[in-house]
Amino acid sequence: MAIGLLGGSFNPAHEGHVHVSEVALKRLGL
């Protein structure tokens, strides 16, 4: 099982954070 952590300050969380997460999921196979 692969686990990824996205650290940072997400206040407020926005679509850019979601985009970065989705790209990481695809590229890193998470």
NORPEQUI-V855557 format. One record per pair of residues at least 24 apart in sequence whose ideal C-beta (glycine too) atoms are under 10 Angstrom apart, sorted by the first residue. I is the first residue (numbers start at 1). J is the second residue. If there is no record, write none. Layout:
i	j
I	J
I	J
//
This chain:
i	j
1	30
2	28
2	29
2	30
3	30
4	28
4	29
4	30
//
